[in-house]
Amino acid sequence: MIYTLPEKLICDYARISFSDIEDLQVDDYQLLLRDAVIHKLSQTEKGEEYLEKAWVLEQTTPDRKRLRERFG
């Protein structure tokens, strides 16, 4: 089997072997991949900026307190 970057990220993050990845349930694999990518990005300043922008874009309700502080 050929392993890709996602598998390598998961192995390094979760400290599991490549063969253990094959035994993971799909939802566990996806969760580990998500967490591994966030962990990797949080190690650099540019990655932190990206994560902050992604978090802002994910918000669906306004921060009314901050808006009132800024605009009255």
PyMOL commands that set and color helices and strands:
alter all, ss='L'
color gray80, all
select helices_A, chain A and resi 5-14+18-22+26-41+45-58+64-71
alter helices_A, ss='H'
color red, helices_A
deselect
rebuild
show_as cartoon
